[in-house]
Amino acid sequence: MTNILMEKRGYTAIVTINREEALNAFNYDTLLELQEKAEEIRINPEIRAVVFTGAGEKAFSVGADLKERKTLSIEQVKRNLHKINEVFNAIDQLPQPTIASMNGFAFGGGMELALACDFRIAASGALMGLTETSLAIIPGAGGTQRLPRLIGQSKAMELILTARRFTSEEAYEMGLVTMVAEREPAIEASLAFAEKMLMNGPIALQQAKYAIKNGMNADLHTGLQIERKAYEITIPTEDRVEALQAFAEKRKPEFKGK
């Protein structure tokens, strides 16, 4: 069985963790397949936005496959830890905007995958959390670093040290999720959100994302230089000329990503 599925709807790729019977937990093989899909997406100009979701209705992902974990040596656990970091960092660094469509439980590594995405859209009532300390470990796939950057150090420390589970509505109040899908499935809300971005120039989307993410890790002066360089990349594009022409002709632009 294929652990990771991918389909395209227009310019959006939908990546599904396909282990419904295991609540979409990550074993080593699943991480390898997810890494392959991330690389495929990164170099595909026909993919302009990415949605990550989980198979079924119960779970986005509950994190590491604990049944597998019980069988692993210490060296193999370290191997898995290295791989999940490598994969989630690759997703974090994708040039396309990414959305975690959180259709259900998102615990541990599942929550960390969501944190590696640019946006999180969650089903109403979905439970989530970084629950690793309850298993005598800590978040090891970016959770201790990405969560405080999103919601602040104190709140992140509270959630991680108590291993508290919380709802999508609470996550929205914290600023952790972008939207709670109350009237439609999370995947449909995520695709609709992606379409709003896809109305805009694809090169501009990538360069704006690059400037924001890299500028946030720099001082203001360096960040402004990063922004200027990213802007300069958009100047010679056909899409920029098309946008000006469409404005003059009072029509919607037809962007080609060139």
Secondary structure by P-SEA (a helix, b strand, c coil): cccbbbbbcccbbbbbbccccccccccaaaaaaaaaaaaaaaacccccbbbbbbccccccccccaaaaaaaccaaaaaaaaaaaaaaaaaaaacccbbbbcccccccaaaaaaaaaccbbbbccccccccccccccccccccccccccccccaaaaaaaaaacccccaaaaaaacccccccccccaaaaaaaaaaaaacccaaaaaaaaaaaaaaaaccaaaaaaaaaaaaaaacccaaaaaaaaaaaaccccccccc
